[in-house]
Amino acid sequence: MTTELRARIADALGNERVRANIRRALDGLVVKRLSAFPDEEELTRLRGQGEAIRAHALACLPELLEELERNCTANGIRVHWAETCEEANRSVLDILHRHDARMLIKGKSMVSEELGLNAFLEARGIEVVETDLGELIVQLAGERPFHIIAPAIHKDRRNIAELFKARFPELPYSEDAEELTAAARGLLREKFRGAVAGLTGVNFAVAETGTLALVENEGNGRMCSTAPDVHIAVTGIEKVIARLDQLPPLLTLLTRSATGQAITTYVNMINSPRRAGELDGPREVHLILLDNGRSRILADPELQAALRCIRCGACMNHCPVYTRLGGHAYGTVYPGPIGSILEPQLQGLDRVGELADASSLCGACGEVCPVQIPIPQLINRLRAEGAGEGSESRVPGRGSRRKTMQTLIWRLWAWVHASPSRYRLMSGLLGRTRRLASRFAGPWTRSLAAPRLASESLHRLAREEGFSDDRP
């Protein structure tokens, strides 16, 4: 584990206020999800259906993407392909330049976080305004989103009140949630009114109809996609599904797994720009489809399961590691269990492969995943890839986490345990020299005492009590 990750973990564990905020918020989400799925058999059926829909989409992804492009184009939506984050950012900038837009209002989009879009545009003189309340809060604080569903879940009302007072001294100080929300609404209203371009993410893209589905609770996504003349939607290529009738079960799984809601306040179905005779809506709609390593992940029959993710955040809400550390400790755009299997594949095991170790492998993430991604299994696979074990693969940085001494120790362990006689000889020798054993056993001994072998073996103790270890 790198020094940077250890430092972030230490900071997270040392911040009692943030830890209390996380615990309080996530405990509530866990209870709401449980209440939203009272029928275990129905949940099992829904999860199987969700998995099948997403697995089918990945199996047919090239064909579905071509169908999506055809139907979007026929609807008047302009489709842009981006192999890398740089290409996607350039596409956004080009669209803004063509319309002489000096400001971009944004709905919630984790893909835009993956792109580093805000910093890219701001460095080129474009003002970027986050309009989701949680995203606005973390933007004002100069932070990354803490959670993929609730970006500011680590902040309480006092944190937010103090932040607003520091950034907007003309506003009266208040710790009332409704008053803070009203203040944010007032600040954003003029931004919506004067914006030429807006950007959102996409929850699902329907190939059959060329429809972009966007779910939200605040209405800011609807404002970003309809009030400006130009709407830019950015999404990963894996978000496509085949048919419109596949959308309802996925929405049921997404909203109930994420927040415990039967449905979100707004479900936006975007099919085209403003048509002749319509009074509102954007005059242009652009869809940017991002690869950024997803095609490489898709090529692996086992690891491609990570692309089934519908970004509900349930794995984070139930993870004992995430609920104690929070999102910033991971140091990546996608934290928690899904980040532990996605980020090493996107960025490389040599850069963030240590995230695969940030797991207790308790299995809670896999048990609650609405599309049944076998997250613990994939974590183990990436750990093996980091050590260069198993078959050849295309995971970047494969073998970069292999340690020679560790490899030699495990090979010795396997050699000893492959033979009963060698095992008895070695365990007897270690038992007699136990007092000479090192008191340091790696990370284990940072908080626990180093284990020591017993001075006498179980076989010997059994014989002394009159039990025979003879085999029939």
VEXDREN-2710 file (C-alpha; in Angstrom, 1 decimal):
% VEXDREN-2710
k/r/px/py/pz
1/MET/0.0/0.0/0.0
2/THR/1.5/3.4/-1.0
3/THR/2.3/6.1/1.4
4/GLU/-0.4/8.3/-0.3
5/LEU/-3.2/5.8/0.3
6/ARG/-2.1/5.2/3.9
7/ALA/-2.1/9.0/4.5
8/ARG/-5.6/9.3/3.1
9/ILE/-6.8/6.4/5.2
10/ALA/-5.3/7.9/8.3
11/ASP/-6.9/11.2/7.6
12/ALA/-10.3/9.6/7.0
13/LEU/-10.1/7.5/10.2
14/GLY/-9.1/10.5/12.2
15/ASN/-12.0/12.7/11.1
16/GLU/-14.7/11.8/13.6
17/ARG/-17.2/14.4/12.3
18/VAL/-17.1/13.1/8.7
19/ARG/-17.2/9.5/9.9
20/ALA/-20.4/10.3/11.9
21/ASN/-22.0/12.0/8.9
22/ILE/-21.2/9.0/6.6
23/ARG/-22.5/6.5/9.1
24/ARG/-25.7/8.4/9.7
25/ALA/-26.4/8.9/6.0
26/LEU/-25.5/5.4/4.8
27/ASP/-27.4/3.7/7.6
28/GLY/-30.5/5.5/6.4
29/LEU/-29.9/4.5/2.8
30/VAL/-29.4/0.8/3.8
31/VAL/-32.7/0.8/5.7
32/LYS/-34.6/2.5/2.8
33/ARG/-33.3/0.0/0.3
34/LEU/-34.4/-2.9/2.5
35/SER/-37.8/-1.4/2.8
36/ALA/-38.0/-0.9/-0.9
37/PHE/-37.6/-4.6/-1.6
38/PRO/-39.9/-6.3/0.9
39/ASP/-40.4/-9.4/-1.3
40/GLU/-37.1/-11.4/-1.5
41/GLU/-38.4/-13.6/-4.3
42/GLU/-39.4/-10.6/-6.4
43/LEU/-36.0/-9.0/-5.7
44/THR/-34.2/-12.1/-6.9
45/ARG/-36.3/-12.2/-10.1
46/LEU/-35.6/-8.5/-10.7
47/ARG/-31.9/-8.9/-10.1
48/GLY/-31.8/-11.8/-12.6
49/GLN/-33.7/-9.7/-15.1
50/GLY/-31.4/-6.7/-14.6
51/GLU/-28.3/-8.9/-15.0
52/ALA/-29.7/-10.5/-18.2
53/ILE/-30.5/-7.1/-19.8
54/ARG/-27.1/-5.7/-19.0
55/ALA/-25.2/-8.9/-20.0
56/HIS/-27.1/-9.0/-23.3
57/ALA/-26.2/-5.4/-24.0
58/LEU/-22.5/-6.1/-23.4
59/ALA/-22.6/-9.2/-25.6
60/CYS/-24.1/-7.2/-28.5
61/LEU/-22.4/-3.9/-27.7
62/PRO/-20.8/-3.1/-31.1
63/GLU/-24.1/-3.7/-32.9
64/LEU/-26.1/-1.8/-30.3
65/LEU/-23.8/1.2/-30.5
66/GLU/-24.2/1.3/-34.2
67/GLU/-28.0/1.1/-33.9
68/LEU/-28.0/3.8/-31.3
69/GLU/-26.0/6.1/-33.5
70/ARG/-28.3/5.5/-36.5
71/ASN/-31.5/6.2/-34.5
72/CYS/-30.0/9.1/-32.6
73/THR/-28.9/10.6/-35.9
74/ALA/-32.3/10.0/-37.4
75/ASN/-33.9/11.8/-34.4
76/GLY/-31.6/14.8/-34.9
77/ILE/-29.1/14.0/-32.1
78/ARG/-25.5/14.5/-33.2
79/VAL/-23.3/11.6/-32.0
80/HIS/-19.5/12.0/-31.2
81/TRP/-17.2/9.1/-30.5
82/ALA/-14.3/9.6/-28.1
83/GLU/-11.7/6.9/-27.5
84/THR/-9.9/8.9/-24.8
85/CYS/-10.8/11.5/-22.2
86/GLU/-8.8/14.1/-24.1
87/GLU/-10.9/13.5/-27.2
88/ALA/-14.2/13.8/-25.2
89/ASN/-13.0/17.0/-23.6
90/ARG/-12.0/18.4/-26.9
91/SER/-15.4/17.6/-28.4
92/VAL/-17.2/19.5/-25.6
93/LEU/-14.9/22.5/-26.0
94/ASP/-15.4/22.5/-29.8
95/ILE/-19.2/22.6/-29.3
96/LEU/-18.9/25.4/-26.8
97/HIS/-16.6/27.4/-29.1
98/ARG/-19.0/27.0/-32.1
99/HIS/-21.7/28.6/-30.0
100/ASP/-19.5/31.2/-28.4
101/ALA/-20.5/29.8/-25.0
102/ARG/-18.4/31.1/-22.1
103/MET/-20.3/29.2/-19.4
104/LEU/-21.5/25.6/-19.1
105/ILE/-24.2/24.6/-16.7
106/LYS/-23.9/20.9/-15.6
107/GLY/-26.2/18.3/-14.3
108/LYS/-24.8/15.4/-12.3
109/SER/-22.4/13.3/-14.4
110/MET/-19.7/10.9/-13.0
111/VAL/-18.4/10.5/-16.6
112/SER/-17.6/14.2/-16.6
113/GLU/-15.7/13.6/-13.4
114/GLU/-13.8/10.8/-15.1
115/LEU/-12.9/13.2/-17.9
116/GLY/-11.7/15.9/-15.5
117/LEU/-13.9/18.1/-17.6
118/ASN/-14.3/21.0/-15.1
119/ALA/-10.6/21.6/-14.8
120/PHE/-10.1/21.2/-18.5
121/LEU/-12.7/23.8/-19.4
122/GLU/-11.8/26.3/-16.6
123/ALA/-8.2/26.2/-17.8
124/ARG/-9.5/27.4/-21.1
125/GLY/-11.6/30.2/-19.8
126/ILE/-15.0/28.5/-19.6
127/GLU/-17.0/29.0/-16.4
128/VAL/-18.4/25.6/-15.2
129/VAL/-21.4/25.7/-12.9
130/GLU/-22.5/22.5/-11.1
131/THR/-26.3/22.6/-10.6
132/ASP/-26.9/19.4/-8.6
133/LEU/-26.9/20.6/-5.0
134/GLY/-24.4/18.0/-3.8
135/GLU/-22.1/18.6/-6.8
136/LEU/-22.4/22.4/-6.2
137/ILE/-21.3/22.0/-2.6
138/VAL/-18.3/19.9/-3.4
139/GLN/-17.4/22.3/-6.3
140/LEU/-17.5/25.2/-3.9
141/ALA/-15.4/23.3/-1.4
142/GLY/-12.8/22.4/-4.1
143/GLU/-13.4/18.7/-3.6
144/ARG/-14.3/15.6/-5.6
145/PRO/-17.7/13.9/-5.1
146/PHE/-17.6/11.8/-2.0
147/HIS/-20.2/9.3/-3.3
148/ILE/-21.5/8.6/-6.8
149/ILE/-25.1/9.2/-5.8
150/ALA/-24.8/11.7/-3.0
151/PRO/-21.6/13.8/-3.7
152/ALA/-21.7/15.8/-0.4
153/ILE/-22.9/13.0/1.9
154/HIS/-19.9/13.7/4.2
155/LYS/-21.0/17.2/5.0
156/ASP/-23.6/18.2/7.6
157/ARG/-25.7/21.3/7.6
158/ARG/-23.2/23.3/9.6
159/ASN/-20.4/22.4/7.1
160/ILE/-22.6/23.6/4.3
161/ALA/-23.8/26.8/6.1
162/GLU/-20.2/27.7/6.8
163/LEU/-19.2/27.0/3.2
164/PHE/-22.0/29.2/1.8
165/LYS/-21.1/32.0/4.2
166/ALA/-17.5/31.9/3.2
167/ARG/-18.3/31.9/-0.6
168/PHE/-21.3/34.1/-0.5
169/PRO/-20.9/36.6/2.4
170/GLU/-23.9/38.6/1.1
171/LEU/-26.3/35.7/2.1
172/PRO/-27.6/35.5/5.6
173/TYR/-26.1/32.7/7.7
174/SER/-28.5/29.7/8.1
175/GLU/-28.1/26.1/9.1
176/ASP/-31.7/25.3/8.0
177/ALA/-31.8/22.8/5.2
178/GLU/-34.7/24.4/3.4
179/GLU/-33.2/27.8/3.6
180/LEU/-29.8/26.6/2.3
181/THR/-31.6/24.8/-0.6
182/ALA/-33.5/28.0/-1.4
183/ALA/-30.3/30.0/-1.3
184/ALA/-28.7/27.6/-3.8
185/ARG/-31.8/27.8/-6.0
186/GLY/-31.6/31.6/-6.1
187/LEU/-27.9/31.5/-7.0
188/LEU/-28.5/29.0/-9.8
189/ARG/-31.6/30.7/-11.3
190/GLU/-29.7/33.4/-13.1
191/LYS/-27.2/30.8/-14.4
192/PHE/-30.0/28.7/-15.9
193/ARG/-31.5/31.9/-17.4
194/GLY/-28.3/33.0/-19.1
195/ALA/-26.8/29.7/-20.2
196/VAL/-26.2/28.9/-23.9
197/ALA/-25.1/25.3/-23.2
198/GLY/-25.9/22.6/-20.7
199/LEU/-24.3/19.2/-20.0
200/THR/-25.7/16.1/-18.4
201/GLY/-24.9/12.4/-18.0
202/VAL/-27.0/9.5/-19.3
203/ASN/-28.3/6.7/-17.1
204/PHE/-29.3/4.5/-20.1
205/ALA/-29.2/5.0/-23.8
206/VAL/-31.8/3.0/-25.7
207/ALA/-30.5/1.7/-29.1
208/GLU/-34.0/0.8/-30.4
209/THR/-35.4/4.3/-30.3
210/GLY/-32.3/6.6/-29.9
211/THR/-33.6/7.7/-26.5
212/LEU/-31.4/9.1/-23.7
213/ALA/-32.8/8.3/-20.3
214/LEU/-31.8/10.5/-17.3
215/VAL/-33.1/10.1/-13.8
216/GLU/-32.8/12.7/-11.0
217/ASN/-34.6/14.3/-8.0
218/GLU/-33.9/18.0/-8.2
219/GLY/-35.0/19.1/-11.7
220/ASN/-31.6/20.6/-12.4
221/GLY/-30.9/17.9/-15.0
222/ARG/-34.1/18.8/-16.8
223/MET/-33.1/22.4/-16.7
224/CYS/-29.6/21.7/-18.1
225/SER/-31.1/19.6/-20.9
226/THR/-34.0/21.9/-21.9
227/ALA/-33.3/25.5/-21.0
228/PRO/-30.1/26.2/-23.0
229/ASP/-30.0/26.1/-26.8
230/VAL/-27.4/23.4/-26.7
231/HIS/-27.6/20.1/-24.7
232/ILE/-24.4/18.0/-24.5
233/ALA/-24.9/14.5/-23.0
234/VAL/-21.8/12.4/-22.1
235/THR/-21.7/8.8/-21.2
236/GLY/-19.7/5.6/-21.3
237/ILE/-20.3/3.3/-24.2
238/GLU/-21.5/0.6/-21.8
239/LYS/-24.6/2.5/-20.8
240/VAL/-26.5/1.3/-24.0
241/ILE/-29.4/-1.1/-23.7
242/ALA/-31.3/-2.8/-26.6
243/ARG/-35.0/-2.0/-26.2
244/LEU/-37.2/0.6/-24.5
245/ASP/-39.2/-2.1/-22.7
246/GLN/-36.0/-3.0/-20.9
247/LEU/-35.9/0.4/-19.2
248/PRO/-38.6/-0.1/-16.5
249/PRO/-37.0/-3.0/-14.6
250/LEU/-33.6/-1.2/-14.7
251/LEU/-35.2/2.0/-13.3
252/THR/-36.9/0.0/-10.6
253/LEU/-33.6/-1.6/-9.6
254/LEU/-31.6/1.7/-9.9
255/THR/-33.8/4.0/-7.8
256/ARG/-34.7/1.5/-5.1
257/SER/-31.1/0.3/-4.7
258/ALA/-29.7/3.9/-4.7
259/THR/-32.1/5.8/-2.5
260/GLY/-34.9/3.4/-1.6
261/GLN/-37.4/5.4/-3.8
262/ALA/-40.0/3.6/-5.9
263/ILE/-39.1/6.1/-8.6
264/THR/-37.2/9.3/-8.8
265/THR/-38.9/12.7/-9.0
266/TYR/-37.9/13.2/-12.6
267/VAL/-37.4/10.6/-15.4
268/ASN/-36.3/12.4/-18.5
269/MET/-36.6/10.7/-21.9
270/ILE/-34.7/12.7/-24.4
271/ASN/-35.4/11.8/-28.0
272/SER/-34.4/14.8/-30.1
273/PRO/-33.7/18.5/-30.2
274/ARG/-36.6/21.0/-30.3
275/ARG/-38.9/20.2/-33.3
276/ALA/-40.8/22.6/-35.5
277/GLY/-43.8/24.0/-33.6
278/GLU/-42.4/23.2/-30.1
279/LEU/-42.0/26.0/-27.7
280/ASP/-39.1/24.8/-25.6
281/GLY/-36.1/22.5/-25.6
282/PRO/-32.6/22.7/-27.0
283/ARG/-32.0/23.5/-30.6
284/GLU/-29.1/21.1/-30.7
285/VAL/-28.5/17.8/-28.8
286/HIS/-25.0/16.2/-28.8
287/LEU/-24.2/12.7/-27.5
288/ILE/-20.6/12.0/-26.7
289/LEU/-19.8/8.3/-26.3
290/LEU/-16.7/7.6/-24.3
291/ASP/-14.5/4.5/-24.5
292/ASN/-11.5/5.2/-22.2
293/GLY/-10.6/1.6/-21.8
294/ARG/-14.1/0.1/-21.8
295/SER/-13.5/-1.8/-25.0
296/ARG/-10.4/-3.4/-23.4
297/ILE/-12.5/-4.4/-20.4
298/LEU/-15.2/-5.8/-22.6
299/ALA/-12.7/-8.1/-24.3
300/ASP/-12.2/-10.1/-21.0
301/PRO/-15.1/-12.6/-20.5
302/GLU/-14.8/-12.4/-16.7
303/LEU/-13.9/-8.8/-16.0
304/GLN/-16.5/-7.4/-18.4
305/ALA/-19.1/-8.0/-15.7
306/ALA/-17.9/-4.7/-14.1
307/LEU/-19.4/-2.9/-17.1
308/ARG/-22.9/-4.1/-16.1
309/CYS/-22.8/-1.5/-13.3
310/ILE/-25.8/0.9/-13.3
311/ARG/-24.1/3.3/-10.8
312/CYS/-26.6/2.9/-7.9
313/GLY/-24.0/3.1/-5.2
314/ALA/-25.6/0.2/-3.2
315/CYS/-22.2/-1.6/-3.0
316/MET/-20.7/1.5/-1.3
317/ASN/-23.6/1.9/1.2
318/HIS/-23.1/-1.7/2.4
319/CYS/-19.3/-1.9/2.3
320/PRO/-17.6/-2.0/5.8
321/VAL/-14.5/-0.4/4.3
322/TYR/-16.3/2.5/2.5
323/THR/-18.6/3.2/5.4
324/ARG/-15.6/3.8/7.6
325/LEU/-13.3/5.6/5.2
326/GLY/-15.6/7.4/2.7
327/GLY/-15.0/8.2/-0.9
328/HIS/-12.0/10.6/-0.7
329/ALA/-9.7/8.0/0.9
330/TYR/-9.7/6.0/-2.3
331/GLY/-8.3/8.9/-4.3
332/THR/-10.2/8.0/-7.5
333/VAL/-13.3/9.1/-9.3
334/TYR/-15.1/5.8/-8.6
335/PRO/-14.6/4.8/-4.9
336/GLY/-15.8/1.8/-3.0
337/PRO/-16.2/-1.7/-4.2
338/ILE/-17.1/-0.8/-7.8
339/GLY/-14.1/1.6/-7.9
340/SER/-11.9/-1.2/-6.7
341/ILE/-12.7/-3.3/-9.8
342/LEU/-13.2/-0.5/-12.3
343/GLU/-10.4/2.0/-11.6
344/PRO/-7.5/-0.5/-11.8
345/GLN/-8.9/-1.6/-15.2
346/LEU/-9.3/2.0/-16.5
347/GLN/-6.0/3.4/-15.0
348/GLY/-3.9/0.3/-14.7
349/LEU/-2.8/-2.0/-11.8
350/ASP/0.5/-0.2/-11.7
351/ARG/-1.2/3.1/-10.7
352/VAL/-4.2/2.1/-8.6
353/GLY/-4.0/-1.7/-8.2
354/GLU/-3.8/-1.3/-4.5
355/LEU/-7.5/-0.5/-4.5
356/ALA/-8.1/-4.2/-4.9
357/ASP/-6.6/-4.7/-1.5
358/ALA/-9.0/-2.2/0.1
359/SER/-11.6/-4.9/0.7
360/SER/-12.5/-7.3/3.4
361/LEU/-14.0/-9.7/0.9
362/CYS/-17.1/-10.0/3.1
363/GLY/-19.3/-10.3/0.1
364/ALA/-21.8/-7.7/1.0
365/CYS/-21.3/-5.7/-2.2
366/GLY/-22.0/-8.8/-4.4
367/GLU/-25.1/-9.6/-2.3
368/VAL/-26.7/-6.2/-2.9
369/CYS/-25.6/-5.5/-6.4
370/PRO/-28.9/-5.1/-8.4
371/VAL/-27.3/-6.5/-11.6
372/GLN/-25.4/-9.3/-9.7
373/ILE/-21.8/-8.2/-10.5
374/PRO/-19.6/-10.7/-8.7
375/ILE/-17.5/-8.0/-7.1
376/PRO/-15.5/-10.1/-4.6
377/GLN/-14.6/-12.6/-7.4
378/LEU/-13.4/-9.7/-9.6
379/ILE/-11.4/-8.2/-6.8
380/ASN/-9.6/-11.6/-6.3
381/ARG/-9.0/-11.8/-10.1
382/LEU/-7.4/-8.3/-10.1
383/ARG/-5.2/-9.2/-7.1
384/ALA/-4.0/-12.2/-9.0
385/GLU/-3.4/-10.0/-12.1
386/GLY/-1.4/-7.6/-10.0
387/ALA/0.9/-10.4/-9.0
388/GLY/1.1/-11.7/-12.6
389/GLU/-0.7/-14.9/-11.8
390/GLY/-3.0/-16.8/-14.1
391/SER/-3.5/-16.6/-17.8
392/GLU/-2.5/-13.7/-20.0
393/SER/-4.8/-10.8/-20.0
394/ARG/-5.1/-7.2/-21.3
395/VAL/-5.4/-5.5/-17.9
396/PRO/-2.8/-2.7/-17.9
397/GLY/-0.1/-3.0/-15.4
398/ARG/-0.4/-6.7/-15.0
399/GLY/2.3/-8.1/-12.8
400/SER/3.3/-4.7/-11.5
401/ARG/2.5/-5.5/-7.9
402/ARG/4.4/-8.7/-7.8
403/LYS/7.0/-8.8/-5.0
404/THR/9.9/-11.2/-5.3
405/MET/10.2/-12.0/-1.6
406/GLN/6.5/-12.5/-1.2
407/THR/6.5/-14.8/-4.2
408/LEU/9.4/-16.9/-2.8
409/ILE/7.6/-17.2/0.6
410/TRP/4.4/-18.5/-1.0
411/ARG/6.3/-20.9/-3.2
412/LEU/8.1/-22.2/-0.1
413/TRP/4.7/-22.5/1.7
414/ALA/3.3/-24.5/-1.2
415/TRP/6.3/-26.8/-1.3
416/VAL/6.1/-27.5/2.4
417/HIS/2.4/-28.1/2.5
418/ALA/2.5/-30.4/-0.6
419/SER/4.2/-33.1/1.5
420/PRO/3.1/-34.5/4.9
421/SER/6.6/-35.3/5.9
422/ARG/8.0/-31.9/4.9
423/TYR/5.1/-30.3/6.7
424/ARG/5.7/-32.2/10.0
425/LEU/9.4/-31.6/9.8
426/MET/9.1/-27.8/9.2
427/SER/6.3/-27.3/11.8
428/GLY/8.3/-29.2/14.4
429/LEU/11.4/-27.1/13.7
430/LEU/9.4/-23.9/13.8
431/GLY/7.7/-25.0/17.0
432/ARG/11.0/-25.6/18.7
433/THR/12.4/-22.2/17.6
434/ARG/9.2/-20.2/18.1
435/ARG/10.9/-17.8/20.6
436/LEU/13.3/-16.8/17.8
437/ALA/10.4/-15.9/15.4
438/SER/10.1/-12.3/14.3
439/ARG/7.6/-10.1/16.0
440/PHE/6.9/-8.3/12.7
441/ALA/4.6/-9.9/10.2
442/GLY/3.8/-7.1/7.8
443/PRO/0.7/-5.0/8.1
444/TRP/-0.9/-7.6/10.5
445/THR/1.4/-6.4/13.3
446/ARG/0.5/-2.7/13.0
447/SER/-2.6/-3.4/15.2
448/LEU/-2.3/-7.1/16.2
449/ALA/0.3/-9.3/17.9
450/ALA/2.3/-11.5/15.6
451/PRO/1.0/-15.1/15.7
452/ARG/3.4/-17.8/17.0
453/LEU/3.4/-21.5/16.3
454/ALA/2.5/-23.8/19.3
455/SER/5.5/-25.5/20.8
456/GLU/3.8/-28.9/20.4
457/SER/1.9/-30.2/17.4
458/LEU/-1.8/-31.3/17.6
459/HIS/-0.7/-34.8/16.5
460/ARG/1.7/-35.1/19.4
461/LEU/-0.8/-33.8/22.0
462/ALA/-3.3/-36.3/20.7
463/ARG/-0.9/-39.2/21.0
464/GLU/-0.1/-38.1/24.6
465/GLU/-3.8/-38.3/25.4
466/GLY/-4.0/-41.8/23.9
467/PHE/-5.4/-41.0/20.5
468/SER/-3.8/-42.6/17.5
469/ASP/-3.3/-40.7/14.3
470/ASP/-3.0/-43.9/12.2
471/ARG/-4.9/-43.7/9.0
472/PRO/-7.2/-46.7/8.1
END
